[in-house]
Amino acid sequence: TGLGYRYRLHGKNVPGSPDLVFAGLRKVVFVHGCFWHRHACPRGQSTPAANKKFWLAKFDRNVARDATVRRLLRREGWRSLVIWECQL
């Protein structure tokens, strides 16, 4: 890389398969879609009208999984950063 940081994309050997893995620094970056991971922005607050019960349950599972993965990473000595779709 131009700045000298080595990274891997979609690290399968790291919990949660982060989008960017900086193994030497023990840091990971997740790029979350606002809709799927329920960001506080307007895009993250919309819910499809059809089959609303299904979608709300799915979104709840996604948010719970995200929290579990970040806790596990922290326990294993990784630092994580979430970048939201609307920030890009």
Residue pairs with C-beta under 8 A, 6 or more apart in sequence:
1 7
5 22
5 25
6 22
6 23
6 24
7 20
7 21
7 22
7 23
8 20
8 21
8 23
9 19
9 20
9 21
10 17
10 18
10 19
11 17
11 18
11 21
11 23
11 28
14 21
14 23
14 28
14 73
14 78
15 69
15 72
15 73
15 76
16 28
16 30
16 65
16 66
16 69
16 70
16 72
16 73
18 28
18 29
18 30
18 80
19 29
19 30
19 31
20 28
20 29
20 31
21 28
22 28
22 29
26 77
26 78
26 79
27 78
27 79
27 80
27 81
28 73
28 78
28 79
28 80
28 81
29 80
29 81
29 82
29 83
30 66
30 80
30 81
30 82
30 83
31 82
31 83
31 85
31 88
32 39
32 66
32 82
32 83
32 84
32 85
33 85
34 41
34 43
34 44
34 84
34 85
34 86
35 43
35 44
35 46
35 85
36 59
36 62
37 44
37 62
37 63
37 66
37 84
38 44
38 45
38 59
38 62
38 63
39 84
39 85
39 86
41 84
41 86
43 85
43 86
44 84
44 86
47 55
47 56
47 59
48 55
66 82
70 80
73 79
73 80
74 80
